[in-house]
Amino acid sequence: AAPGADALQVCQELGMVSVMFCSLEPQDKLKAEASEGLFSLLDQIFTQFDDCVKHRGLFKYQHVGDWYIVACPRAERPFDEAEQAKPYPDEHVVAMVRLARDLQDAARQQRLPTSG
């Protein structure tokens, strides 16, 4: 047997997955402003993003700081062999493009808190 063959499987190669990395702008102001108002704003934006992702049927992988990462639904089930064996649906790509537009629209509605 191969070394570690009995170990719990912790990773899986996925042949086809759409992934989108989002970063909020303006980076210089976001990094300089570590206030309660900014954290509240990020929470509002990411809550809106979560709603958009759910509406499009995609999978929120995570968000870290001002980064937001989304993947297609098959990334949510990497060990589901039946799901991974299916042909990659074109709808995932279309949904990701539409989601990108949704997220831009949601972010444009927000304004950075003013220091004062």
C-alpha positions as CSV (number, residue, x, y, z in Angstrom):
1,A,0.0,0.0,0.0
2,A,1.1,3.5,-0.7
3,P,2.3,5.6,2.3
4,G,-0.7,7.3,3.9
5,A,-3.2,5.2,1.9
6,D,-5.2,4.6,5.1
7,A,-5.2,8.3,6.0
8,L,-8.2,10.5,5.8
9,Q,-8.5,12.1,2.3
10,V,-8.1,15.8,2.8
11,C,-7.7,17.0,-0.8
12,Q,-9.1,16.3,-4.2
13,E,-8.2,17.4,-7.7
14,L,-11.0,19.1,-9.5
15,G,-10.8,19.0,-13.3
16,M,-13.2,21.9,-14.1
17,V,-14.1,24.6,-11.6
18,S,-14.9,28.3,-12.1
19,V,-13.4,30.5,-9.3
20,M,-13.7,34.3,-8.9
21,F,-11.5,36.4,-6.6
22,C,-12.9,39.8,-5.7
23,S,-11.1,42.6,-4.1
24,L,-12.7,45.9,-3.0
25,E,-11.3,49.3,-4.1
26,P,-9.8,51.7,-3.2
27,Q,-7.2,49.5,-1.6
28,D,-5.1,52.4,-0.1
29,K,-8.1,53.7,1.8
30,L,-9.3,50.3,3.0
31,K,-5.9,49.4,4.3
32,A,-5.4,52.8,6.0
33,E,-8.9,52.9,7.6
34,A,-9.2,50.3,10.4
35,S,-12.4,51.7,12.0
36,E,-15.6,50.2,13.3
37,G,-17.3,52.0,10.5
38,L,-15.2,50.2,7.9
39,F,-15.8,46.8,9.5
40,S,-19.5,47.5,9.5
41,L,-19.3,48.5,5.9
42,L,-17.4,45.4,4.9
43,D,-20.0,43.3,6.8
44,Q,-22.8,45.0,4.9
45,I,-21.1,44.5,1.5
46,F,-20.3,40.9,2.2
47,T,-23.8,40.2,3.4
48,Q,-25.1,41.6,0.1
49,F,-22.5,39.5,-1.8
50,D,-23.7,36.4,0.1
51,D,-27.3,37.1,-1.1
52,C,-26.1,37.6,-4.7
53,V,-24.1,34.3,-4.6
54,K,-27.1,32.4,-3.2
55,H,-29.4,34.0,-5.9
56,R,-27.0,32.8,-8.7
57,G,-26.7,29.3,-7.2
58,L,-23.0,29.5,-6.7
59,F,-20.7,28.7,-3.7
60,K,-19.1,31.2,-1.4
61,Y,-15.7,29.7,-0.6
62,Q,-14.6,32.4,1.9
63,H,-13.8,36.0,2.5
64,V,-10.6,37.2,4.2
65,G,-10.2,40.9,4.9
66,D,-11.5,42.7,1.9
67,W,-11.1,39.6,-0.4
68,Y,-14.2,37.6,-1.4
69,I,-13.8,34.2,-3.1
70,V,-16.6,32.4,-5.0
71,A,-16.6,29.1,-6.8
72,C,-19.1,27.1,-8.9
73,P,-21.3,24.6,-7.0
74,R,-19.2,21.5,-7.8
75,A,-16.3,23.0,-5.7
76,E,-18.6,22.7,-2.7
77,R,-18.6,18.9,-3.1
78,P,-15.0,18.0,-4.1
79,F,-15.3,14.4,-2.9
80,D,-18.6,13.6,-4.6
81,E,-17.3,11.4,-7.4
82,A,-20.6,11.4,-9.3
83,E,-20.8,15.2,-9.3
84,Q,-17.2,15.5,-10.4
85,A,-17.6,13.0,-13.2
86,K,-20.4,15.0,-14.9
87,P,-19.6,17.3,-17.8
88,Y,-19.0,20.9,-16.7
89,P,-22.2,22.8,-17.1
90,D,-22.0,26.0,-19.2
91,E,-24.5,27.5,-16.8
92,H,-21.8,27.8,-14.1
93,V,-19.8,30.1,-16.3
94,V,-22.8,32.2,-17.3
95,A,-23.8,32.4,-13.6
96,M,-20.3,33.5,-12.6
97,V,-20.3,36.3,-15.2
98,R,-23.7,37.5,-14.1
99,L,-22.6,37.3,-10.4
100,A,-19.6,39.5,-11.2
101,R,-21.9,42.2,-12.5
102,D,-24.2,41.8,-9.4
103,L,-21.2,42.2,-7.1
104,Q,-20.0,45.3,-8.9
105,D,-23.5,46.8,-8.6
106,A,-23.8,46.0,-4.9
107,A,-20.3,47.4,-4.2
108,R,-21.1,50.6,-6.1
109,Q,-24.0,51.3,-3.8
110,Q,-21.7,51.6,-0.8
111,R,-19.5,54.5,0.4
112,L,-16.5,54.4,2.6
113,P,-17.1,56.0,6.0
114,T,-15.6,59.5,6.4
115,S,-13.0,60.1,9.1
116,G,-14.1,62.7,11.4
